[in-house]
Amino acid sequence: MARLAPIPRDQMTELQGTLHDRIAAQRTGGQVGGPFAVMLHAPNICDPVSQFIDQLMSDSPLPHKLKEVTILTIAQAYQAPYEWVVHERRARRFGLDDAIIEALKAGQVPNFSDATEKLIYDITKEMLDQRRLSDALYEQAEAALGKEPLVEFIILLGFYISVAVLLVSFDVEGPDGENPFTS
């Protein structure tokens, strides 16, 4: 059970209601859950953060499949069910291999056939485990991705760590109570 219950739509302030409706219109199924349900308790931060999420997840120089490798790695490290469930669906939609997804969920190193996917995973793990990016991985990433996608990737990585922290701090369950980390 989440530590902060979603605010009923009829009890929201005008700003919360406006944000709720905009977020609901942009999300599959028109639902406002997960980090957004928590952030609506702080509407002045919810607005720019939700717009930032939309920008990060839009089409960009960084392919969606690579974004999902990063986000799933973070979700598993933090044991954030909501983040995992939502992004597992996206990862499948963008063609991430099922074996990679299952290895990530189990906290195992996937057997990547794509060198860029492996590089993204290695950087994400290094940032999670060491809290810094080594010169060697930085150089590989700059050569493989280029500057703009690399900057976007690092921003995405840091941001989704923040989302995981938000979700686990407020004990946000997966959609429909799903928890892929329990048997």
C-alpha positions as YAML, in Angstrom:
chain: A
units: angstrom
residues:
- id: 1
  name: MET
  ca: [0.00, 0.00, 0.00]
- id: 2
  name: ALA
  ca: [1.42, 3.37, -1.00]
- id: 3
  name: ARG
  ca: [2.33, 5.75, 1.79]
- id: 4
  name: LEU
  ca: [0.49, 8.58, 0.03]
- id: 5
  name: ALA
  ca: [-2.94, 7.77, -1.33]
- id: 6
  name: PRO
  ca: [-3.83, 9.27, -4.70]
- id: 7
  name: ILE
  ca: [-5.88, 12.44, -4.32]
- id: 8
  name: PRO
  ca: [-9.47, 11.86, -5.42]
- id: 9
  name: ARG
  ca: [-10.18, 13.95, -8.52]
- id: 10
  name: ASP
  ca: [-13.05, 15.80, -6.80]
- id: 11
  name: GLN
  ca: [-10.75, 16.84, -3.91]
- id: 12
  name: MET
  ca: [-7.99, 18.33, -6.05]
- id: 13
  name: THR
  ca: [-7.16, 22.00, -6.24]
- id: 14
  name: GLU
  ca: [-7.63, 23.68, -9.60]
- id: 15
  name: LEU
  ca: [-3.93, 23.26, -10.41]
- id: 16
  name: GLN
  ca: [-3.92, 19.60, -9.34]
- id: 17
  name: GLY
  ca: [-7.01, 18.95, -11.44]
- id: 18
  name: THR
  ca: [-5.53, 20.63, -14.50]
- id: 19
  name: LEU
  ca: [-2.32, 18.62, -14.13]
- id: 20
  name: HIS
  ca: [-4.22, 15.40, -13.49]
- id: 21
  name: ASP
  ca: [-6.28, 15.84, -16.64]
- id: 22
  name: ARG
  ca: [-3.27, 16.71, -18.80]
- id: 23
  name: ILE
  ca: [-1.25, 13.75, -17.49]
- id: 24
  name: ALA
  ca: [-4.23, 11.39, -17.86]
- id: 25
  name: ALA
  ca: [-4.70, 12.47, -21.48]
- id: 26
  name: GLN
  ca: [-1.04, 11.66, -22.24]
- id: 27
  name: ARG
  ca: [-0.90, 8.24, -20.58]
- id: 28
  name: THR
  ca: [-2.14, 4.86, -21.74]
- id: 29
  name: GLY
  ca: [-5.57, 4.19, -20.34]
- id: 30
  name: GLY
  ca: [-5.95, 7.74, -19.06]
- id: 31
  name: GLN
  ca: [-4.76, 6.74, -15.61]
- id: 32
  name: VAL
  ca: [-2.65, 8.89, -13.31]
- id: 33
  name: GLY
  ca: [-0.62, 6.54, -11.17]
- id: 34
  name: GLY
  ca: [2.90, 5.81, -10.05]
- id: 35
  name: PRO
  ca: [5.14, 8.82, -9.67]
- id: 36
  name: PHE
  ca: [2.46, 11.17, -10.99]
- id: 37
  name: ALA
  ca: [-0.03, 10.22, -8.26]
- id: 38
  name: VAL
  ca: [2.67, 11.05, -5.71]
- id: 39
  name: MET
  ca: [3.81, 14.25, -7.43]
- id: 40
  name: LEU
  ca: [0.26, 15.64, -7.57]
- id: 41
  name: HIS
  ca: [0.67, 16.16, -3.82]
- id: 42
  name: ALA
  ca: [3.28, 18.79, -4.83]
- id: 43
  name: PRO
  ca: [1.69, 20.28, -7.96]
- id: 44
  name: ASN
  ca: [4.24, 23.05, -8.43]
- id: 45
  name: ILE
  ca: [6.94, 20.44, -8.97]
- id: 46
  name: CYS
  ca: [4.66, 17.93, -10.70]
- id: 47
  name: ASP
  ca: [4.07, 20.22, -13.68]
- id: 48
  name: PRO
  ca: [7.69, 20.75, -14.78]
- id: 49
  name: VAL
  ca: [8.70, 17.19, -13.87]
- id: 50
  name: SER
  ca: [5.88, 15.65, -15.92]
- id: 51
  name: GLN
  ca: [6.87, 17.82, -18.89]
- id: 52
  name: PHE
  ca: [10.49, 16.76, -18.41]
- id: 53
  name: ILE
  ca: [9.47, 13.07, -18.43]
- id: 54
  name: ASP
  ca: [7.54, 13.63, -21.65]
- id: 55
  name: GLN
  ca: [10.63, 15.20, -23.21]
- id: 56
  name: LEU
  ca: [12.94, 12.40, -22.05]
- id: 57
  name: MET
  ca: [10.64, 9.72, -23.40]
- id: 58
  name: SER
  ca: [9.98, 11.43, -26.73]
- id: 59
  name: ASP
  ca: [11.71, 10.52, -29.94]
- id: 60
  name: SER
  ca: [15.27, 11.71, -29.73]
- id: 61
  name: PRO
  ca: [18.79, 10.82, -30.81]
- id: 62
  name: LEU
  ca: [18.88, 8.14, -28.07]
- id: 63
  name: PRO
  ca: [16.90, 5.08, -29.24]
- id: 64
  name: HIS
  ca: [13.99, 4.00, -27.03]
- id: 65
  name: LYS
  ca: [15.38, 0.48, -26.62]
- id: 66
  name: LEU
  ca: [18.53, 1.91, -25.00]
- id: 67
  name: LYS
  ca: [16.45, 4.09, -22.69]
- id: 68
  name: GLU
  ca: [14.57, 1.01, -21.54]
- id: 69
  name: VAL
  ca: [17.75, -0.98, -20.83]
- id: 70
  name: THR
  ca: [18.78, 1.83, -18.50]
- id: 71
  name: ILE
  ca: [15.41, 2.25, -16.81]
- id: 72
  name: LEU
  ca: [14.91, -1.49, -16.25]
- id: 73
  name: THR
  ca: [18.40, -1.79, -14.79]
- id: 74
  name: ILE
  ca: [17.59, 1.04, -12.36]
- id: 75
  name: ALA
  ca: [14.13, -0.34, -11.51]
- id: 76
  name: GLN
  ca: [15.66, -3.71, -10.64]
- id: 77
  name: ALA
  ca: [18.45, -2.17, -8.57]
- id: 78
  name: TYR
  ca: [15.95, -0.17, -6.54]
- id: 79
  name: GLN
  ca: [13.29, -2.91, -6.57]
- id: 80
  name: ALA
  ca: [10.77, -0.35, -7.86]
- id: 81
  name: PRO
  ca: [7.77, -2.41, -9.06]
- id: 82
  name: TYR
  ca: [5.88, 0.44, -10.74]
- id: 83
  name: GLU
  ca: [8.92, 1.56, -12.71]
- id: 84
  name: TRP
  ca: [9.70, -2.03, -13.70]
- id: 85
  name: VAL
  ca: [6.18, -3.00, -14.86]
- id: 86
  name: VAL
  ca: [5.60, 0.14, -16.91]
- id: 87
  name: HIS
  ca: [9.01, 0.04, -18.54]
- id: 88
  name: GLU
  ca: [9.04, -3.71, -19.13]
- id: 89
  name: ARG
  ca: [5.96, -3.15, -21.32]
- id: 90
  name: ARG
  ca: [7.72, -0.32, -23.15]
- id: 91
  name: ALA
  ca: [10.90, -2.39, -23.57]
- id: 92
  name: ARG
  ca: [8.91, -5.20, -25.20]
- id: 93
  name: ARG
  ca: [7.10, -2.71, -27.42]
- id: 94
  name: PHE
  ca: [10.44, -1.30, -28.60]
- id: 95
  name: GLY
  ca: [11.86, -4.76, -29.31]
- id: 96
  name: LEU
  ca: [14.18, -5.45, -26.39]
- id: 97
  name: ASP
  ca: [14.88, -9.17, -26.34]
- id: 98
  name: ASP
  ca: [12.87, -11.21, -23.80]
- id: 99
  name: ALA
  ca: [16.02, -12.95, -22.53]
- id: 100
  name: ILE
  ca: [17.59, -9.57, -21.76]
- id: 101
  name: ILE
  ca: [14.48, -8.43, -19.91]
- id: 102
  name: GLU
  ca: [14.36, -11.63, -17.83]
- id: 103
  name: ALA
  ca: [18.08, -11.41, -16.97]
- id: 104
  name: LEU
  ca: [17.67, -7.78, -15.92]
- id: 105
  name: LYS
  ca: [14.68, -8.67, -13.73]
- id: 106
  name: ALA
  ca: [16.73, -11.39, -12.03]
- id: 107
  name: GLY
  ca: [19.60, -8.96, -11.43]
- id: 108
  name: GLN
  ca: [21.85, -10.94, -13.76]
- id: 109
  name: VAL
  ca: [24.14, -9.62, -16.47]
- id: 110
  name: PRO
  ca: [22.29, -10.16, -19.76]
- id: 111
  name: ASN
  ca: [23.94, -11.78, -22.75]
- id: 112
  name: PHE
  ca: [23.79, -8.80, -25.08]
- id: 113
  name: SER
  ca: [24.30, -9.34, -28.79]
- id: 114
  name: ASP
  ca: [24.19, -5.59, -29.41]
- id: 115
  name: ALA
  ca: [27.37, -3.80, -28.31]
- id: 116
  name: THR
  ca: [25.59, -0.48, -27.66]
- id: 117
  name: GLU
  ca: [22.97, -2.12, -25.42]
- id: 118
  name: LYS
  ca: [25.80, -3.74, -23.45]
- id: 119
  name: LEU
  ca: [27.62, -0.41, -23.18]
- id: 120
  name: ILE
  ca: [24.46, 1.32, -21.89]
- id: 121
  name: TYR
  ca: [23.98, -1.45, -19.35]
- id: 122
  name: ASP
  ca: [27.64, -1.31, -18.25]
- id: 123
  name: ILE
  ca: [27.47, 2.46, -17.73]
- id: 124
  name: THR
  ca: [24.21, 2.22, -15.81]
- id: 125
  name: LYS
  ca: [25.58, -0.52, -13.55]
- id: 126
  name: GLU
  ca: [28.80, 1.41, -12.97]
- id: 127
  name: MET
  ca: [26.85, 4.51, -12.00]
- id: 128
  name: LEU
  ca: [24.60, 2.49, -9.68]
- id: 129
  name: ASP
  ca: [27.43, 0.51, -8.10]
- id: 130
  name: GLN
  ca: [30.35, 2.97, -8.13]
- id: 131
  name: ARG
  ca: [28.48, 6.32, -8.25]
- id: 132
  name: ARG
  ca: [30.82, 7.54, -10.98]
- id: 133
  name: LEU
  ca: [31.61, 6.97, -14.65]
- id: 134
  name: SER
  ca: [35.09, 5.72, -15.46]
- id: 135
  name: ASP
  ca: [37.18, 7.34, -18.17]
- id: 136
  name: ALA
  ca: [37.20, 4.11, -20.15]
- id: 137
  name: LEU
  ca: [33.40, 3.79, -20.29]
- id: 138
  name: TYR
  ca: [33.01, 7.51, -20.94]
- id: 139
  name: GLU
  ca: [35.34, 7.31, -23.94]
- id: 140
  name: GLN
  ca: [33.51, 4.25, -25.28]
- id: 141
  name: ALA
  ca: [30.16, 5.97, -24.85]
- id: 142
  name: GLU
  ca: [31.25, 9.19, -26.53]
- id: 143
  name: ALA
  ca: [32.63, 7.22, -29.49]
- id: 144
  name: ALA
  ca: [29.55, 4.98, -29.78]
- id: 145
  name: LEU
  ca: [26.80, 7.54, -29.13]
- id: 146
  name: GLY
  ca: [28.16, 11.00, -29.85]
- id: 147
  name: LYS
  ca: [27.91, 13.99, -27.53]
- id: 148
  name: GLU
  ca: [24.21, 14.87, -27.72]
- id: 149
  name: PRO
  ca: [22.87, 11.33, -27.18]
- id: 150
  name: LEU
  ca: [25.46, 10.77, -24.43]
- id: 151
  name: VAL
  ca: [24.35, 13.88, -22.55]
- id: 152
  name: GLU
  ca: [20.70, 12.84, -22.97]
- id: 153
  name: PHE
  ca: [21.52, 9.33, -21.75]
- id: 154
  name: ILE
  ca: [23.29, 10.55, -18.60]
- id: 155
  name: ILE
  ca: [20.39, 12.90, -17.83]
- id: 156
  name: LEU
  ca: [17.92, 10.05, -18.34]
- id: 157
  name: LEU
  ca: [19.99, 7.76, -16.10]
- id: 158
  name: GLY
  ca: [20.11, 10.26, -13.25]
- id: 159
  name: PHE
  ca: [16.47, 11.21, -13.62]
- id: 160
  name: TYR
  ca: [15.20, 7.63, -13.50]
- id: 161
  name: ILE
  ca: [17.28, 6.98, -10.40]
- id: 162
  name: SER
  ca: [15.33, 9.91, -8.91]
- id: 163
  name: VAL
  ca: [12.05, 8.36, -10.05]
- id: 164
  name: ALA
  ca: [13.02, 5.04, -8.45]
- id: 165
  name: VAL
  ca: [13.87, 6.83, -5.20]
- id: 166
  name: LEU
  ca: [10.49, 8.60, -5.28]
- id: 167
  name: LEU
  ca: [8.63, 5.35, -5.91]
- id: 168
  name: VAL
  ca: [10.35, 3.30, -3.22]
- id: 169
  name: SER
  ca: [10.23, 6.14, -0.69]
- id: 170
  name: PHE
  ca: [6.46, 6.32, -1.01]
- id: 171
  name: ASP
  ca: [6.10, 2.53, -1.39]
- id: 172
  name: VAL
  ca: [4.31, 2.80, -4.72]
- id: 173
  name: GLU
  ca: [3.09, -0.57, -5.97]
- id: 174
  name: GLY
  ca: [3.13, -1.69, -9.55]
- id: 175
  name: PRO
  ca: [0.01, -1.16, -11.64]
- id: 176
  name: ASP
  ca: [-2.80, -3.36, -10.30]
- id: 177
  name: GLY
  ca: [-0.55, -4.25, -7.34]
- id: 178
  name: GLU
  ca: [1.92, -6.14, -9.52]
- id: 179
  name: ASN
  ca: [5.32, -6.83, -8.00]
- id: 180
  name: PRO
  ca: [7.69, -8.58, -10.39]
- id: 181
  name: PHE
  ca: [10.34, -8.90, -7.67]
- id: 182
  name: THR
  ca: [8.37, -11.26, -5.42]
- id: 183
  name: SER
  ca: [7.71, -14.85, -6.30]
...
